[in-house]
Amino acid sequence: MNRAAQMTAFVRAVETGGFSAAARDLGLSPSALSKLVTRLEDRLGARLLHRTTRRLQLTAEGEAFYARARPILAAMAEAEAEVTEAGVSARGLLRLHCGSAFGMHQLAPGIPRFQERHPEVEIDITISDQPLGAMESGVDLAIRIGPLDESSMVARRICNLERVICASPAYLLRHGTPRTPDDLQLHNCLSITSLPALRRWPFDTDDGIRVVHVTGNVAANNAETVLQLAVAGVGITRLTDVVVSDAIRSGALVPILADWHHVEPVPLYATYPSGRNLSPKVRAMVDFLVEEFGRAPWRKPR
């Protein structure tokens, strides 16, 4: 118990920037909170904070301990919430943020199944490919694609996506089908303007992974628009399978260079702030996302 109290005092002091603010949050006096942090340092045999009259500054040891301590405290809070809220039904307004690729092709069609299980949950969905900084604007849950870098986030992996290089039959009929990665230099390749790194397409060769920088005369700021451009025969694209699977099944798009393409797993996460207990409505949605999409059902033939 003393260890948990000391760790909590230290983490809140770092997060609030001072002993006074942290003490108010925890219902302690500043001197009591300071003593907890001092006892923690004494027990660890290391200085964690440089104290000045204006602010606190983490030492190298403090940074390392903070990085480990914060998720531990979040996990403890979640464990307690899971037990205490086990008998509480999911209800209330759930604000959810999701990118266009997963949101339009999987999340929206799946919402009726969630509502059947949790009819008392109201859902407010924001579909946007703009980054959501620090879970702003009161968002309860965000579905994120790709690596995460915010230490303030708790993330649960839903599944891994895979990217597919494809084009419409009409485009390939007019311009020919690329047989090697070098052939892409002769083709119009579509890209997402907000993700310039995705213009670098990786391929497996005898000498290892080779990256080809593709170019084209049309781009868009979201995957859905790029998908429609590809189906219309404007060019070749490389999008996640969650976006292109229906078009490939229907024949509107054809995978190409599959034997060459270096498939990079792209993680899909459900994320929420570590500072909050996981409410029943958020837990219900996270569990639903993992159960519903954990096995990437869009890859299964219909």
Secondary structure, DSSP 8 states (H G I E B T S, - for coil): -HHHHHHHHHHHHHHHTSHHHHHHHHT--HHHHHHHHHHHHHHHTS--EEE-SS-EEE-HHHHHHHHHHHHHHHHHHHHHHHHHTTTS---EEEEEEE-HHHIIIIIHHHHHHHHHH-TTEEEEEEE--S--GGG-TT-SEEEEES----TTEEEEEEEEE-EEEEE-HHHHHHH----SGGGGGGS-B-EETT-GGGGEEEEEETTEEEEEE---S-EESSHHHHHHHHHTTS-BEEEEHHHHHHHHHHTSSEE-STTTB----EEEEEEEETTS---HHHHHHHHHHHHHHTT-GGGS--
